[in-house]
Amino acid sequence: MQTILLSHEEVGKIAKQLYESKIREQVESEDNIGKMVIIDVTTGHYEVDKNGLQAAENLSKNNQNARLFGIRIGYNVAASFGGMMERIIK
Protein backbone atom coordinates (compact mmCIF):
# COMPACT_ATOMS: atom_id res chain seq x y z
CA MET A 1 0.00 0.00 0.00
CA GLN A 2 1.30 3.44 -0.90
CA THR A 3 2.01 6.02 1.80
CA ILE A 4 -0.30 9.03 1.65
CA LEU A 5 1.53 12.29 2.31
CA LEU A 6 -0.66 14.57 4.42
CA SER A 7 0.21 17.49 6.66
CA HIS A 8 -0.77 17.38 10.34
CA GLU A 9 -3.51 19.90 9.58
CA GLU A 10 -4.92 17.74 6.76
CA VAL A 11 -4.92 14.63 8.97
CA GLY A 12 -6.83 16.54 11.66
CA LYS A 13 -9.34 17.95 9.17
CA ILE A 14 -10.05 14.54 7.60
CA ALA A 15 -10.34 12.85 11.01
CA LYS A 16 -12.82 15.46 12.27
CA GLN A 17 -14.90 15.10 9.10
CA LEU A 18 -14.96 11.31 9.49
CA TYR A 19 -15.86 11.63 13.17
CA GLU A 20 -18.74 14.03 12.56
CA SER A 21 -20.15 12.25 9.49
CA LYS A 22 -19.76 8.55 10.37
CA ILE A 23 -18.18 7.77 13.72
CA ARG A 24 -19.78 10.04 16.36
CA GLU A 25 -23.22 8.40 16.21
CA GLN A 26 -21.64 4.97 16.71
CA VAL A 27 -19.29 5.75 19.60
CA GLU A 28 -20.74 8.62 21.59
CA SER A 29 -22.55 6.86 24.43
CA GLU A 30 -22.40 7.34 28.20
CA ASP A 31 -20.16 4.26 28.47
CA ASN A 32 -17.61 5.82 26.09
CA ILE A 33 -17.55 9.43 27.35
CA GLY A 34 -13.93 10.27 28.18
CA LYS A 35 -12.44 7.40 26.17
CA MET A 36 -10.30 7.99 23.09
CA VAL A 37 -11.34 7.16 19.55
CA ILE A 38 -8.33 6.72 17.28
CA ILE A 39 -9.06 7.16 13.57
CA ASP A 40 -6.92 5.96 10.67
CA VAL A 41 -7.64 8.66 8.09
CA THR A 42 -6.22 6.55 5.25
CA THR A 43 -8.83 3.79 5.69
CA GLY A 44 -11.57 5.32 7.85
CA HIS A 45 -11.18 2.52 10.39
CA TYR A 46 -11.27 3.43 14.06
CA GLU A 47 -10.99 1.91 17.52
CA VAL A 48 -12.01 3.08 20.98
CA ASP A 49 -10.18 2.48 24.24
CA LYS A 50 -9.44 4.15 27.55
CA ASN A 51 -6.29 6.05 26.58
CA GLY A 52 -5.89 5.36 22.87
CA LEU A 53 -2.60 3.49 23.07
CA GLN A 54 -3.95 0.00 22.39
CA ALA A 55 -6.27 1.34 19.69
CA ALA A 56 -3.35 3.07 17.93
CA GLU A 57 -1.25 -0.09 18.16
CA ASN A 58 -4.04 -2.24 16.71
CA LEU A 59 -4.70 0.16 13.82
CA SER A 60 -0.98 0.39 13.04
CA LYS A 61 -0.71 -3.42 12.93
CA ASN A 62 -3.55 -3.58 10.40
CA ASN A 63 -2.15 -0.76 8.24
CA GLN A 64 1.57 -0.03 8.45
CA ASN A 65 0.98 3.30 6.62
CA ALA A 66 -1.76 4.42 9.01
CA ARG A 67 -2.14 8.15 9.63
CA LEU A 68 -3.75 8.29 13.07
CA PHE A 69 -5.66 11.02 14.87
CA GLY A 70 -7.18 10.84 18.36
CA ILE A 71 -10.36 12.46 19.65
CA ARG A 72 -11.55 12.26 23.26
CA ILE A 73 -15.21 11.28 23.10
CA GLY A 74 -17.48 13.97 24.54
CA TYR A 75 -14.75 16.58 25.09
CA ASN A 76 -13.36 19.54 23.17
CA VAL A 77 -9.71 18.45 23.58
CA ALA A 78 -7.89 15.13 23.80
CA ALA A 79 -5.71 16.12 26.80
CA SER A 80 -5.09 19.05 29.09
CA PHE A 81 -1.87 20.10 30.79
CA GLY A 82 -2.73 22.31 33.75
CA GLY A 83 -6.00 23.51 32.22
CA MET A 84 -9.49 22.07 32.17
CA MET A 85 -11.13 19.85 29.60
CA GLU A 86 -14.58 21.13 28.70
CA ARG A 87 -17.31 18.54 28.22
CA ILE A 88 -19.34 18.95 25.04
CA ILE A 89 -23.05 18.35 25.62
CA LYS A 90 -25.07 17.33 22.57
Residue pairs with C-beta under 8 A, 6 or more apart in sequence:
1 63
1 64
1 65
2 65
3 65
4 42
4 65
4 67
6 14
6 41
6 67
11 41
11 67
11 69
12 69
14 41
14 69
15 39
15 41
15 69
15 71
16 71
18 39
18 41
18 44
18 46
19 37
19 39
19 71
22 44
23 37
23 39
23 46
27 37
27 46
27 48
27 73
28 73
28 74
28 90
32 48
32 73
32 74
33 73
33 74
33 87
34 72
34 73
34 74
34 75
35 48
35 49
35 50
35 72
35 73
36 48
36 49
36 50
36 51
36 52
36 55
36 70
36 71
36 72
36 73
36 78
37 46
37 47
37 48
37 52
37 55
37 70
37 71
37 73
38 46
38 47
38 48
38 49
38 52
38 55
38 56
38 59
38 68
38 69
38 70
39 45
39 46
39 68
39 69
39 70
39 71
40 46
40 59
40 62
40 63
40 66
40 67
40 68
41 67
41 68
41 69
42 63
42 65
42 66
42 67
43 63
43 66
45 59
45 62
45 63
46 55
46 59
47 54
47 55
47 58
47 59
48 55
48 73
49 55
52 70
52 78
56 68
56 70
59 66
59 68
60 66
60 68
70 78
71 78
72 78
72 79
72 85
74 87
74 88
75 85
75 86
75 87
75 88
76 85
76 86
76 87
76 88
77 85
77 86
79 85
